[in-house]
Amino acid sequence: MAGTLEHIRIIDFGQYISGPLAGMLLADQGADVVRVDPPGGPRWKTPANSTWNRGKRSITLDLKKADDLATARSLIEGADVVVENFRPGTMDRLGLGPEEMTRANPRLVYCSIPGFASDDPRSAMPAYEGIVGAASATFRPPDADSPRPVYTAIPIASVYGAFQSVVAVTVALNARERDGVGQRIEVPLFDSMFQSIGRFGVRVHNAAPTSPTLQELWGGIFQCSDGQYVRFGGPGNQNFRQFVEAAGITSWDDEGLTDFDRPLDVPQFRAEAQQRIEDLFLTRTAQEWEDLIAEAGSEGAVCRTSAEWFDHPHARASQMVVEVDDPTYGKMLQPGINARMSLTPGRVRSPAPAPDQHREEILAELKPRPTSEAPAHQDALRAALDGVKVLDLCIILAGPTMGRTLAEYGANVIKIDNPRRGSTVARHNDINRGKRSILLDLRSDEGRDVFWTLLEDADVVAQNYRAGSLERLGLGYEEVRKRKPDIIYASLNAYGHIGPWAERPGHEGFAQATAGMTRRFGGDGMPESQPNPVNDYGTGFMGAYGVALALLHRKRTGEGQHIDSALAYTAMTLQSPFMQMYEGKQWNETSGQDALGTGALHRAYQASDGWFFVGAPESALSTLSGLEGLSGIDSLRGDALASSLEERFQGNSVAFWVERLAAAGVGAQRVITNVRELMTDPWVESHGLSLTREHDDLGPVTTCGPAPRLSRTPVRPGIPAPKPGTHAREILEEHGLESRYQTLLDSGVILTDGVAAG
């Protein structure tokens, strides 16, 4: 069973994280990825290269030499895809840029992943991870009263750039199947961060203020009797009542402590309730609470370290941890495959190669591309997924993000929500733009009859319910493919679809807790959640990647298949700089709520009027030392250098230092900690990363917009998220069910009112 991309040749020029990671995700699905390194190997010497470069072949080329430059050009002319993540213009100056190479090879899909876009005023700035994080409101302070930013070691920008790039590449390959023409893609890391901000960027301008309720106190991270911590989902999640009974606190009902809708408007009640809940969790160990919560069928997880997760039975059984025999480090555990396919399963085909390991065989394969392979014509511009129909049954964030992403590329996405699930569709304005909405009760026979009719010409069914939920309704993959054999059925969940935790419920916080994210971000203190729901949105992108791969496979074979991903898989990928276990492994990455960066030249500093981030290699010290106010620092290293810079930077303003450092070619960026400020930035708004549009019921609503830029099949944000149920009549009519509309409405099988956009 070959991978979907086995026929695709990719030339990977990537360095650091985003480019190599994108190449790895493509190689995991069968692509022949030829890695091009400079003399001396990868620019960043890290054990993580053993993960990011697995499954690839290697050649070393010095692009400053004419012969090697000619070889690189020949590689590109014979390739299907190029991946590079240099600053804009770098490849152009070498004669290997996207416009020139797509002219030379019209079938080429050329993907650039710069830190800042080619039309961003900061395009020339060295976009280290911390620079992009500072620019995108990632280093938010622990509370509103603190101006001090908190650095996260998770490379959100680089991973999100890679995630969105592989979706764009695979969608572009689908478009190429239609007309034989490639295109240029740009996925800037800064732009890609808006998809991780997601719901925090949403603003309903006319929204009435809301008051906190008891639910706020129940869900969170709690210390236990053994000094460890457990994350609990609390009310509003699954089976809270069963938890109350299992915990032996039914007597709390009479005191109102289990009424999660009770307002917290009385300070004394709030304080007493919080103390009672905290005291409750101190009565058992963290593991005892995890076991009790699981038995109750609710949501909970011990806040583990990443090292502990590597040894966990579910991590191994679910194959989110795999063993690779690395030539440098020996037996090594690494993150497993993220997007998983039933017919064309991904796999780690080989360990990371040594630099230049495959030089002779790669050079022997060089040959001119036959002119007959060039496209004879180009179809009129159409969306890449034009004609693809998706039935989106998903809830909360991850699954609906998958559907929204497919809609951005032109798919016809019908969002099916349960009219009996509650009074609102959670996060609707964020994740359901670009879709049409129907509220349809699939628990009823009549509702399922409608679903089967909608399925007749559908291409994709997407769902992220707890394992077994849709099977009990007769809507699982096996039942659906009996009626529609070529269906592509995408399933997302918390912990994966195999292993002892496959049926456990969970969401963002539990993937963070169990895979080590909260312990890393909290450091030696209380575990803390990452600033954005990165596993949810990231898993949505991996689901969309799987769908795009499956569509590509179906174009060639006519076969549908089942694809899956999970929040915990994505937690492994997001932490891939650290997630290698081998003899001599040291867990020494930056952690804790006091972190400002990873070293003296990659960290935030306080100026006289705020904070800014500096990103530079040690080789830049002589340049820095030549700037006004920084003379003599080139003789310092480590803590002494950081202390000296702290003192000197406080002597002037953020604007002063950013202007001078940037002019000297050093990365420098004011630290933005307020998401609202970022979402109202004029450049952000003008480039569609912040969208303010009219909603049917709510007036103006601001959401984050899509990041990828495709030259021939551009992404579109689509319509604002509609009032839930808006398109019921329209959808029924186009499927020949108009005569049943009123009956279905009268019986409550469909609703057009009564459910709000959450």
N, C-alpha and C positions, 0 to 999 in steps of 0.2 A: 504494500500500500504506500505509494509514493506521496510526497508532500505536494500541495497544490501548486507551489511555485517551482517545481523541479525543472521546468523548461525555461526559467528566467535567469539571465545572467546580470549580476549587479556589481558595479564597481564602487567600492566603499573607500572614500578618501577621509572618512571621519576621524576626529581626534577627541580626546577627553571622554565625554559621556554620550551626548545626544546622537551623534553620527554613528559611532560604534554600536550603541544600543539599538538604533533603528536597523542597522545591518544584521544584528543578532536576531531580532524579531523576524526579519525576512528569511534569514538562514534557517531558523527553527522550523519554518514552513516549507523547506526544501529548496530554496533558491541557491544557486551557485554564486556565492558572494566572494569576490576577489578583493582582498584587503590590500590597499596601497599605503605603505608606511614610508616615512622619510628615513634617511640613513640614521641608524641608532635606535630605530623602533619607535613605538608610540611615545608621544610627547609626555604623557603622564605615566610614570612607572608605578603601577598599582596591581595587587593581586586580582582586582576586579576585571582587569583585561582578560583574565582566563574565562570569565563569564561573557563579557561583551564581544569577544572575538571567537567564541566557539563556533564550530561548524563552518568556518571560513577557510579559504586558501590565501596565501600571503606572497606578496612581491614587494621588494624595496625599490623605490624610485626616487632619485634626486631631481626634482622638477626644475632645479636651476641649471641642469645640464641638458643640452639639446637632444641627445639620444634618448635619455629617459623621458623627456617631455614628449618626444615623438611616440614613444611606447605608450605613455598614458593616453595620448590622443587616439592611438589605434585601439586600445582597450575600450575607450568610450564609444568609438565608432562601431564596435561590434557588440555593444551591450544593449540591454533592455532598460536598465535603470542606473542612474548615478546618484549617490548619496554623498553630500559634503556639508560640513558645518563651519566653514570659515566665515570671516567677516565679508560683507557684500563687496564685490569687486576683486577679491583675491584671485578667484579662478579666471575671471575675465582678463586680468593682467598676464596670466599664463597662457592665454589663448584657449582655455578650456572652460570658458563660461557657458551658461545655459543657452543663451541665444545662438552663439556660434556652433555649439555642439548639437543642438537640435536642428540646425540647418544642415549640418554634415550628416546627421543620423535622424531623419524625421520621425522614426518610430521611438525615439528615446524619451523616457520619462526622467526628467532631471530634477532632483529634489535637493533644495538648499535649506539648511536649518541654521541660519545666523542667529546671533544673540538679539540683535535689533534689525528691523526690516530695512531693506535697501532705501526706502524713502523716509526712514526715521532719522531725525536730526542726530541721534546717537549712533548711527550705523557704523562709524569708524571706531567706536570705543571698544576696547577689549571687554567682552561681555562675560566675565567670570560669573559663576553661579550666584555669588552673593550680590553682584552688581544688578543682575536681573531681579533677584529677590527683593532688593531694596527699592527698585523701580516699580514693583508690582504689589506693594503693600503686603508682602509675605511676612516680614519681621514685625508682626504686631506685638505691642507690649502686653504684659500679663493682665493689666487692668487699665481702665480708662484714665486713672490718675497718674500712671507712670509714663514718662516720655521715653524710657529706655527700651530700645528694640531688643527682640529675642531672636537670635539666629537659629535656624533649624538645619541640621546636617543632611536632611533628606533633600536630594537635588530635584525638587519638584519641577522646575523650569526645564531642565534637560530631559527628564523622563516624559513630561507632557509634550515637549517638542518631538521626541521620538514616537510617542503614541500617535499623535495626530499626523505625523509624517507617514507612518506605515499605512494608516487608513487612506490618506490621500494618494499614496503610490498605488495601492491595490485598486482603489476606485479608478484611478487613471488608467491602469492596465485593463480594467473592465471597459472603459470608454475606447481604448485602443482596439479591443476585440471587435468593436462595431465598425470602425473606419480605418484602422491601421495607423493612426497618427498618435504620436506621443505629445508631451507638453511639458511646460516648466511649472515647477511647484516651489513655493517659498513658505516655510513655516517658522517664523521668527519665535525665539524662545519667549520674549516679552509678550508677544501677542498670545502665545499658547497658554500663558498663565491665567488669562481671563476665564478659561474653561475650568480651572481649578478653583477660582474664586466663586464662580457659579452663584449659588443662592445668596451669598453674602453681598453680591453686587445688585441684587434685586431691590427695587424700591417701588412700592405702590404709592404714588405721590399723594393721593387723597385718602389714604388709609387712616381709619380711626385708631387711636392708641389702644393697646391691649394691656391687660393686667396679668401679672404672673399668678399661677395657680400651684397647688400642691404637687402637681406632676413634675414641676421644675426641680423639686427637692429629691424626688425618688430616683430619677435617672441620673447616673453619674458614676464617679470613681470613689470607692470607699475603702478605708483601711480596715483590716481584719485582725483577728486575735493573734495571728503569727507575725504581725508587722508587714505582711504583704498586702497587696491591693487587688480588688476585684471591680470590674465594670459591670453595672447592672442597667438593664434597659428601662425598668420602671413601668409605671402605668402608660397606657397608650400604645404599648407594644404587645407582644403576644402573651396571653395567659397570665395576666397579673393576678387574677383571682386565685389561680392554682398556686402561685407563689405565696400569696398571703396565707393560704391554708398550710402549705408545706413548711413555712417558716414559723407556724404556730402563733400568728398574731391576729387571728380573727377578732379578738377582743378590741383591737384598735378600731374596728368599724364604728363602735359606739362613740369613740372620741373624734371621729371625723378624720383620722390619720390615713385612711385608705381611700378617701374621697378625692381623687386626683383633680377634680374640677373645682375644688374649694379654693376661693381666692386667698392670696397671702397678704391681704391688705391690713391685717392686724400684726404689728411687729412682734408682739409677745408670742402669738400663735406661731408665727414663722420661725422664730428662734427655738421655741420648744419642739416643734415638729422636726426641724433640722437636727437637733440634738438627739431626739429619740431614734431617728433613722440611722444616724451615725453610730449610736450606741448599739443598735440592732446588729449591724455588720461586725461589730467588735466581739460578738458572741461566738463566732465560728472562724475557722481558718479560711483563707482565700480559696483553697481547693475544695473545702467542704461547701462553701457557698456556690462555687461553679457547678459542683455536682448536684446540689439541691435545685438550683435554678434550671439546670438541664432537665432534671426529673420532672419539674413542673411544666416544662415545655416553653419556658420564657427565655429571655435573652441575657446572657451573662458570660464573662470570660475573665480569667485571671490575667492581670497585667504582667506578662512575662518579659524576660529579656529575649533578644533575638537568639542568643546561644541556647536558651531553654527551649525555644520553639523548634530549633533544628533537631532536638532530641525527642520532640513530642511524637507520639504514635500517629496522630492524624497528619502531621506534616509529612511524614514518610509515606503513609498509606495512600494519601491523596496525590502523591507524586509532585507536590509543590516544592519538594526537596529531592534533587537527583544527584547521583554520584558520577563524577567525571574523573577519568584518569589523566590528570594534567601533567605534561612533560616537565614543568617547572616545580610544581608544588606537590606532585604525587596525587594520592587519592584525595579528592576534593568534593565537598558537598556544595551545590549551587542551587539557585532558584530554578524550578522546572519550567515547563512550557506554560505560557499564559493562555492564549487563545487555542482551544482544543477542538479537534475535528474528528468526527466518527469514521469517515471514509478516507480522509487524507490526513492522518494524524501527524502533528508535528513531532519532532524528536531532535535530540542533541546528537548530531551525526558524527562529530569528532571534537576533540579538545581544541583549544586555541592553538594555532600554529606558531612556530618560531618565525621571527621576521625573515622574509625572503625564502621560506621553506619550499615554496612551489614555483620558484622563478622559472626553471627550465620548462616545466610543463605548461605554464601560462604563456610563456613566449612562443612555445611551439604551436599553440592554438591560435595565435594571431593570424588573421587573414582578412582581406578586404570584405566589406559587406557587399553581397551581390546587389546590383542595381535593381533587380526584380523585387527585392524586399522593400524598396521604398514605396510608400503609398501612391497610388495613381491619382487619388482625389481625396478631398476632405468633405465629409458631410456638413450640412449646415449645423451651426453651433447648437448643441443640445446638452442638457444637464447629464452628468455622467451616469446617474441612475434613473434617468428618464424611462418610464415604463415599468419600473419595479414597484410592486405593491406590498406593503408591510402592514400586518395586523399587530398592533402594539398593545399587549395586555399588561404592561409593566407598571410598577408602583414605585413611589419614593424617588430615588435619584439615579442609580446605576442603569437599570433597564430603560427608563425613559430617555436617558442620555443617549443610549444606543439608537433608539428610534429617532430622536431629534437629529443626531448626526447623519443618519441615512436620509432624513428629509432635507438637510442642508445640501446634500449632493443630488437632490432631485427626486428622491423616491416619494411615492404617494403613500403617506403614512396615516392610517386610521387608528386613532387612539381610543381604545375600548376600556372604559372605567366602570367599576361596579357601582350602580346607583344606591346600593344598600351598605356600602363600606363606611360611609360617614357623611357628614354635612359638607365636607370640602374634599377636593382633590389636592393632596399634599404637594407643595412645591410646584404647582401647576404652571405658574407664570414663567418659571425658570426653565423647566424641562419639556414643556409641551408646545413651544412655539413651532411653527412650520407644519403642524399636524391638524387634521380634522378630528372632531370629537363626537363620540356617541357614548351615552350612558346605557349599558346593556347588561341585564342580569343573566349571567352565564350559569347561575345555579338553577335556573328554570329551564324546562324543556323547550319553551318557546324561544328563550334567549339563545340556547345552543343551536336551535334550528336556524336562527339568523346567522350565527357564527359560521355554520357549515356552508351557508350560501355565500357569505363573504369570502370564505376560503377558496371557493371554486377557481377564481382567477388570481389568487394571492401567490406571492413568491416567498414571503418570509412571515413566520410567526415568531414574535419575541415575547418572552416572559421571564419574570424574576421572582416568582412565588417560592415559598418554602417547598422543598422536595416533597413530592407526593400530592400536593394540593390540587394541581390541575389533572393529575391522573385520576383522582377520586371523582372528578367531574367528567371523566371520559375525554379530556382535552390534552392529554400528554402526547409526547412525540409519536409513540407507536400508534395510537389511535388516529392522530392527525395524518400521518403518512399513509395509512391504509386508504384514506379518502383522497389524498393528494400526494402520490408517491415522490414527486420531485420537489416537495416542500423543503425549505431551509428553516430549521427550527432552532432558535437561539435561546439558551437557558443561562441565566446568571443567578448566582446565590452568594452566600457569605463565605462558606468554607470549601466549596468544591462539590462535585457530584459523586465522588468515590471516597471511601475512608469512613472511619467511625463517626465523624461529625457531619456527614453529608446531609443529614436531615435536620441539623440544628438551625434554628432561626438566628439572624444576626444582621447587623448593618455596619455602617462606617466605623463606629467606635470600637466594635468588637474585633474587627480585623486589625485595627491599630493596636488594641490591647494585647491580643494573643501573639502577634508576630513581632512585638518588640518596639513598636513606634512610640507608645506612650512612655515606656520606661526610658528610652533614649532621650526624648524631649524633656522629660521631667528630671533626668539626671539622678542624683542621690536623694532627691526629695520625692514629693508626691508625683505620680505619673501625670502627664499632661497630654492633651490631644493636640495634634498638628493643627496649624492655623486654618486649613481648608479641608473639606471632605474629599481628600485626594484619592482614596480608594474607590469611592462611589463613582466619581466622574471618570477616573482612569479605567475602571472596569467597563463602564459604558463604551469607552473608545475601543477596548479590546474586544468587546462584543461586536461592535461595528466592523472591526478588522476581520473577525471571523466570518461575518456575513459577507463582506466583500470578497474574501477568499472563496467562500462557498459559491457565490455567484459566478466567480471566474471558473471554478471547477465545473459548475453546471453548464456553462456555455459550451464547454468542450465535450461533456459526457452525457448531459441530460439528467444527471443524478443530483438529487437533493441530499442533505445530510444534517446531522445534529451537531451543533457547536455549543461550547460552553466556556464560561470563564467565571471567576469568583473574586470577591474582594480580597481574600487572603492571598490569592495568586498575585494580585496587583500589589499588595503590601510587600511581597517578596521582590517584585521588579523595582518598585520605588526605592527599596533599600539595597539594591544590587551593588552599590559601592562597598558595602560591608558584608553582604550575605554570602560569604565563602567560609567553609570550615575545612581546615587542613592542619597538619602537624605544625605546631609553632604559631598558630593563629593568635593574634592579640586584638582584643576589642578595645581600641583606643581612639575611636572617632569622637568628634566633638559632641558634647551632650549637655543637657541641663538648661535651666531658665536664666542662668547668668551668661550664657554663651553669646559672644558678639561676632564670632567668626572662627576660622580655622588656624589663624596665625597672624603675625603682625602685619602682613601685607595682603591679608584677605579677611577683613573685619570692619565693623562699624566703629566710628570715632565720633566723639562729641565736639562740635565746634561751638562758637560763642552763642549761636542762636538755634542750634538743633543738631541733628545727627546726619552723617553721610558715611557711605561705604567706600572703601578703597580695595581695588583688586589689581594686583600686579605680581609679576614673578620677582624672585630675588635679584635677577639680572637688572631690574629697573632701579635698584638702589642708587646707582650713580646718577641717574636722571633725577630722581627725587632729591638727592643731595644738592643738586644744582639749582633748586628752586628757592625763591625767597622764603626765609623762615625755616628751611629744612637742612641747612648746610651741616655737614659732619655726620649725618645719620648713616652714611654708607659704611662706617666702621662698626656699626652696631648690629646685633642679631637677636632673635628670640624675644624674651621678656624685656630686655633692655631697650630694644628697638621699639617695641609697643609702648613702653612707658614714655620714651622720648617723644614719640608721635602724639600720644595722648596730651602731653603738656603743650606741645607746639600748636596742635590743631585748635586748641581752645582759645588761642590768641586771635582768631579771625572767624569770619562767618562761613557758613556752608557754601554760599554762592562763590565767595572768594576762592575757597579751596577747590571746589568742583571745577571752576573755570580754569584755574591754573594747572591742575593735575590733568584734566582732559586735554588741554592744549599741548601738554608734554607727552601725550600718548599713553597716559596712565588711566586705568579704569577708575572712575569716581562718579558716584550717584547719590543724590540726596535720598535719605531713607524716608519713604512714604509709609506711614503707619495707619492712615485712615482710608478705608476703601471708598467712602463717598468722595473724597478728594480725587482719587484715581479715576473713578467713574465719571467725573465731570471735567476731566482734563480735555482741553480742546482737541489735541491730536488724537486722543483715544476716541472721542466722539466722532471726529471726522473720518476715522478709518473703520467705523462700525464695530469697534470692540465694546462700546457702550451704546445701547440702542434705547431710545425713549420713544414709545409709540402708544397710540390710543388702544385701550382694551375695551371690549364690548360693554362691560359693566362697571369697570373700576376707574375709568379715566386714564391719564397717562401712567405708564408703567415702564420702568427702566430695567433692562436685563443685559447680561453679557452677550456679545455677538461672536460669531465664528472667526477663527484665526487663519486657517490655511488659505493660500492664494494660488489658484490654478489658472494658467493662462488661457486654456481653451474651454474648460468646463468649470467656471468659478462657482464657489459655494454661495448659497443664498440663505439668509436667516429665515425666510418664509414668513407666513402671517404671524401676528402676535398670538400667543396662546388664547384660544377662544373661550368664551363661556362654556363650561362643561355641558355637553349635550347639544350644542349648537347645530351640529350637522346631521342629526339623526334622520330627519326627513330626506335630506339630500342623499345620504348614503343608502338609505333603503330604496329610494327611487332608482338610483343608478344600478341597483342589483335586482330590479324587478319586484320589489317588495312594497311598493307604494300603497297597495290595497290593504296591507296589514298595519300600516302606521298607527291609525287611530286605536285599533284594538290593542296593540302592544303598549300604547301610551296609557290607555284606560286601565289596563291590567298592571301597570307599574313595571313591566318588563323593560321598557325604556323610559327615561325621564328627560325632560328638556328644561326643567326648573327645579330648584330646591337644593342643588349641589353647587357650592361656590368654588371659585378659583383660589386655592390655598396659596 
